[in-house]
């Protein structure tokens, strides 16, 4: 191909065209009583364009429009709205020093939590969040799910350090919905030894809905929802921005290297990329014992592009994640699989998991309505390799297509209603190379539609909604692979196919009442449902890596929950209090139990799924007190109880009561330094469920120091922290290996360096 100067001129012309749009720039500082207001929100009204102030209160924001309203808000301060008009001036640049007024009476505003459903912060749901900026200094081997366990009411079922499944108020696995990249993740959540497959790469925040939210998210949202938000800070800058860094964790000799780059162009286009490589050897417990085959590694890559305009935004994203996860043997303490201390090579048995997720999302903003549309496809390739590196014991491919949309209307002041829908199709196939088959091939079709309305009165905010869902699951055992294997569906249908249908209504009604301008109370009544998953319906085979033969029941009914939730919030200048209590009844609760029988042909224990009504209840408490600008303390407490209604037996995976006390200190004699320490106590869990054992009490001490260095718009963050500094040997009650008394990790020293520009 011949390249001429004419071609070059055409390229230069195109580039000039794409960068010729006029940009109006505002820079400045947000202060209160001559002190900088850090992390204040600065955004252009009715758009997605915004930024967060730096530690010194500085900000920069750009607009292609000459006339707009600039909104400045921060918790504890009165909101300010400034009218900006560049048409009345010859300049295209303004510098503003904006003074905020403290407002100890500010409480939750009507801020959008989830654009997919139109959920707001004013909702009567119990919602809490975790800011990735807070935990980015730590290198938690369990990834994103493990970091969430710092929140009250959130716990994690673990299989070593590489696999952590989040539990919300005693409910987990397929009873918790995860929204990642706006996609409803269907990643074999039902498997206790299947990881969620998520870390904090390219993530800035996670909002957690506690309690049933099926009205907005469909099947599975019985326990709650994890809303994982992408980091889009690059949209606030016209220059190339990014971070690069590395972390080390001593307990597993783990190393993680990560980088992110992003840019918003003058023509409203944006582009961003994230990448990370993580590698761990076997971890040590509190006695210094190496837990063999707890090693794991992963490689993660994400890319985003789209258009970000005043009244319209779209985004195309792709995520790739490759995981290799060692499987810890039940007999690890008797016959360890440990090799040398820093061995990172995969050994048998292990899991090999690859995820590919592509998604497209678009939003539009209008004076009287907003729209949202999303479509995505997720491919999950999972293999469990046990006997030989050259063969796959359990292999499953899953294709999941997901679509959702909504329109939110505001016909009158203080009144809003939303219509939305979601639909998905999941195709599950056993690999032709699989030596063992646990579940049949299957097709799953979902569709749901909902209405959500809200009305703000003087001191009262009301929200109510209703939803209808339909799910059809078709098990397929007619492929030669399953016929030759001898896989049999319940009832042995002649065509080797079996279908189950699930449908019904869910609803919610809640109220937020402002007792005064600095305290409120929320009451919410909500229902949720969960259709049985493939394993619960159709399992009929050995599970590789275990000594179980698992049996499902194709006649199960769908789980139906109803929860009453009441919470109280108090926010003063220095003191914040949050308390909640809940009671959740679940009809047709499905649980997994050892029958006590063994198969004579192979000696495997027979485990089967059963169904009975259940109930859960509990309470959560959080307190924050700020002595001054430099010192504050935090305290949390959480307890949950769960039993079967008829037999009064305790449910499994109910976490121990836990209490924490934390101290945050910013010493004045060392600028831009933060010291954090947390002491957490877990009580004895003496209410074991079926096939569980009691776990003793233990206390964990964590300490971290972070230092920020700044040079203009560049910064370097260095941190060192210690987890389990007392080197306690313990077994968390939600550890999947607790029956074999395999301890959790001992003392770990974590270091991190991150450079931002």
C-alpha positions, -999 to +999 in steps of 0.1 A: +000+000+000+015+034-011+014+061+015+016+097+002+017+132+016-019+135+005-029+107+029-010+124+057-029+157+051-062+138+052-052+122+086-041+156+100-074+171+088-094+144+105-075+148+137-080+186+136-117+181+131-120+158+160-101+182+183-116+215+171-146+216+195-146+246+218-139+237+255-147+260+284-126+254+314-133+261+351-106+256+377-107+265+414-108+255+450-136+246+474-131+259+510-150+263+542-138+288+569-105+290+549-100+252+551-100+230+520-130+207+514-116+174+501-136+149+480-165+174+474-186+166+443-184+192+415-206+186+384-226+202+356-263+199+363-283+174+343-251+158+327-226+131+336-198+156+336-183+160+370-152+156+393-141+152+429-120+178+446-084+168+456-071+168+492-064+206+489-099+213+476-088+220+441-107+209+410-109+213+372-139+208+350-144+212+313-176+218+292-184+221+255-215+242+265-211+279+272-241+282+296-247+257+325-253+253+362-223+242+383-234+221+414-211+217+444-221+193+471-204+175+500-218+156+530-219+180+560-222+212+538-250+231+522-252+225+484-243+254+461-255+260+425-236+285+404-249+299+371-220+299+345-223+320+313-192+321+291-212+339+263-211+371+284-173+371+285-146+369+259-125+343+279-130+306+278-114+301+312-126+309+347-110+305+381-133+303+411-128+302+448-160+287+462-170+289+499-193+262+513-213+266+545-214+237+570-247+221+574-250+196+603-285+190+592-279+174+558-290+139+553-293+116+523-302+134+491-320+120+461-288+108+444-289+080+418-273+048+432-279+026+402-286+040+367-299+006+355-329+007+378-332+043+388-325+034+425-317+065+446-299+071+479-332+082+494-347+048+490-359+031+521-337+001+513-307-005+536-277+006+514-241+009+524-210+015+502-173+007+501-150+032+484-121+016+466-099+046+474-100+034+510-090-002+503-066+004+474-038+007+499-044-029+509-036-059+489-063-083+499-056-117+484-094-125+483-100-095+459-131-074+458-154-099+477-129-101+506-127-063+509-165-061+513-164-082+545-152-050+563-188-037+561-212-046+589-236-074+578-213-086+550-192-118+554-175-142+530-174-179+524-138-188+517-119-216+500-083-206+507-074-170+499-082-170+462-119-179+464-143-157+485-181-156+480-199-127+496-227-132+521-253-105+530-271-110+563-265-147+563-274-153+526-250-160+498-241-180+467-270-176+442-290-156+468-269-125+461-270-107+427-238-091+414-240-062+389-206-058+372-201-036+341-239-032+343-243-069+335-261-093+359-233-117+366-242-154+362-209-170+371-218-203+387-226-185+420-242-216+433-209-234+436-193-229+470-159-237+455-164-214+424-150-179+429-169-148+420-142-138+395-139-102+404-112-078+417-110-041+421-093-034+388-109-003+372-135-001+401-140+029+423-170+020+445-193-008+455-228-001+467-244-030+487-282-034+490-290-054+521-322-075+519-346-086+491-343-064+460-359-088+434-383-060+423-353-043+406-330-072+399-351-103+394-343-139+406-315-142+431-318-109+449-331-126+481-302-117+503-291-085+485-272-069+456-236-058+449-235-028+426-199-025+413-191+009+398-164+015+372-138+042+378-145+070+353-123+097+367-106+101+333-138+118+321-129+148+343-097+155+324-088+164+288-052+152+294-041+116+295-045+104+331-037+071+348-021+051+375+006+025+377+017+005+407+026-027+425+017-045+457+032-072+478+016-095+504+039-115+527+015-142+538+014-157+503+045-139+488+019-124+465+028-098+439+004-077+419+013-052+392-015-029+378-019+001+355-048+022+342-049+049+315-078+071+303-085+102+283-115+123+274-111+140+240-125+175+231-150+158+207-166+141+237-151+107+229-133+088+256-110+058+259-096+039+289-077+007+296-069-012+328-045-042+332-033-063+362-012-094+368-014-111+402+005-142+414+005-159+448+023-189+464+008-210+492-002-190+523+009-195+559-014-198+589-007-183+624+015-213+633+037-208+603+023-239+586+022-236+548-012-245+535-004-265+504-020-258+470-036-225+482-015-208+454-033-190+426-027-165+399-048-143+375-044-119+346-070-092+341-075-067+312-103-042+306-109-016+279-136+011+275-146+036+249-176+058+242-192+092+240-198+115+269-220+145+261-242+168+281-275+149+275-262+116+262-237+090+272-228+056+258-200+032+267-186+000+251-166-021+275-147-054+274-132-074+303-110-105+302-100-124+333-079-156+334-077-174+368-057-205+379-069-215+414-053-243+435-077-265+453-069-272+490-073-309+499-096-320+527-066-339+541-042-310+538-032-311+575-024-348+574-008-350+539+002-316+528+005-306+491+030-279+500+062-277+481+089-250+485+078-217+500+078-197+468+065-223+444+039-207+422+035-234+396+000-250+393-002-285+408-031-309+409-059-304+417-067-269+404-093-248+386-088-230+353-113-203+347-116-177+319-142-150+316-149-127+286-175-100+291-185-074+265-212-048+272-228-017+257-247+009+278-263+042+268-281+069+288-300+100+278-310+129+300-340+152+294-359+178+314-388+155+322-374+120+316-343+098+315-337+067+296-313+037+300-304+008+278-279-020+283-269-052+264-241-076+272-227-110+266-206-130+291-187-162+282-174-183+311-150-212+305-144-234+336-123-265+341-116-285+372-084-305+367-078-332+393-062-364+381-039-353+352-028-321+335-038-336+302-075-342+311-104-322+324-124-338+352-153-312+353-156-288+324-184-264+317-189-236+292-216-209+299-229-183+275-250-155+290-267-128+271-283-100+292-305-070+282-321-043+304-338-009+299-358+017+318-375+050+314-378+073+344-405+101+343-408+132+364-442+147+353-446+167+385-423+182+412-413+157+439-429+128+420-411+102+399-419+068+384-399+043+365-408+015+341-381-011+335-374-046+321-346-072+321-342-104+302-315-130+298-306-162+281-281-187+295-267-217+277-247-241+298-227-269+281-205-296+295-172-298+277-167-327+253-133-333+271-150-336+306-144-369+323-171-364+349-206-347+346-223-331+376-251-312+359-268-316+325-266-292+296-293-266+301-310-235+286-323-208+310-346-180+298-356-151+321-378-121+315-391-095+340-408-061+341-412-037+370-427-004+380-412+018+407-428+050+419-417+076+445-432+108+461-415+134+483-438+151+508-426+177+533-408+152+557-419+120+542-405+101+512-426+071+499-415+045+474-434+015+461-431-009+433-442-042+418-426-067+394-435-098+374-409-125+364-409-156+344-381-182+341-379-214+321-351-239+327-347-268+303-323-296+312-308-314+282-292-349+285-296-359+249-261-351+236-239-382+229-215-370+256-242-373+283-258-405+269-225-423+268-216-411+303-249-424+316-263-392+330-299-396+340-325-369+345-352-373+372-380-396+360-358-408+331-379-389+304-378-406+270-366-376+251-339-370+278-352-335+284-368-319+314-383-284+319-392-264+349-411-231+350-410-204+376-431-172+377-447-148+400-449-113+416-427-094+439-432-060+455-419-035+479-432-005+499-411+018+521-409+051+537-382+075+548-393+100+575-372+130+585-376+132+623-356+164+621-331+178+596-303+157+610-320+124+617-344+101+599-359+067+601-365+042+573-390+014+571-392-010+542-413-041+534-400-060+505-403-094+489-378-114+468-376-146+450-350-171+437-356-198+412-336-230+420-303-231+402-291-259+379-273-278+407-303-278+430-326-290+402-306-314+382-274-325+400-268-362+397-231-370+398-197-368+416-182-333+423-145-333+414-122-322+442-146-335+468-158-369+482-195-360+474-221-374+450-246-346+446-283-351+440-308-324+430-346-323+429-364-312+397-397-306+416-384-278+438-406-246+441-390-212+439-378-195+471-400-166+482-388-142+509-404-113+528-384-089+549-392-062+573-364-037+577-362-007+599-332+016+602-323+049+620-296+074+610-282+104+629-257+128+613-242+156+633-210+176+627-188+152+646-210+122+653-227+098+630-249+068+641-266+041+620-286+012+633-308-013+616-329-044+625-345-069+601-366-100+600-367-122+568-389-152+562-381-175+533-406-200+519-392-231+503-356-224+514-332-248+497-303-263+516-276-289+511-272-318+535-252-350+539-276-379+539-252-401+559-253-427+531-225-437+508-225-452+473-212-488+473-197-486+438-172-457+446-176-449+484-187-413+477-209-396+504-244-389+491-253-352+495-287-340+484-306-307+482-337-303+504-364-277+508-381-262+539-393-228+552-367-207+570-363-174+589-334-150+595-332-120+617-304-097+630-292-062+636-263-039+626-248-009+642-222+016+631-208+047+649-184+073+638-170+101+660-147+129+649-127+144+677-111+170+653-099+173+618-071+148+625-086+120+647-117+100+644-130+066+656-153+040+640-171+012+656-194-015+640-213-045+653-234-072+635-253-103+644-275-126+624-295-157+633-311-182+609-332-214+615-355-238+597-391-231+607-403-266+614-372-284+628-357-253+643-323-264+631-297-237+625-289-227+589-255-232+576-231-204+567-244-181+595-215-158+605-203-154+640-213-122+659-186-096+653-176-062+667-149-038+655-132-006+667-111+015+644-090+046+648-080+070+620-053+096+626-038+122+603-007+136+622+000+173+615+037+168+619+038+145+588+019+161+560-005+139+538-001+109+561-029+087+574-027+060+601-055+035+604-059+007+629-088-018+635-095-043+662-121-069+652-135-096+675-155-126+663-175-144+689-177-182+693-201-196+667-219-222+688-250-224+666-236-247+638-259-258+611-263-293+597-230-309+590-211-280+605-189-277+636-186-250+662-158-224+657-140-207+686-138-169+692-108-150+679-096-114+676-078-097+647-056-066+648-049-046+616-027-015+612-018+006+581+001+038+573-003+057+541+018+086+528+009+108+497+035+128+478+023+154+452+040+173+424+015+194+405-010+170+390+012+140+397+011+120+430+028+090+446+010+069+473+031+046+495+016+024+521+025-004+545+000-023+565-003-054+586-033-078+588-037-102+617-007-086+634-012-108+665-006-138+642-038-155+655-044-190+643-081-192+636-108-207+614-136-184+601-170-200+605-177-194+568-146-212+557-156-240+534-127-260+549-137-255+586-148-291+590-112-301+584-099-273+607-077-258+580-068-223+594-071-190+577-040-169+569-017-157+597+001-124+599+006-106+566+026-075+558+013-056+528+032-029+508+020-008+479+034+019+456+010+037+432+019+066+409-008+087+395-007+114+368 
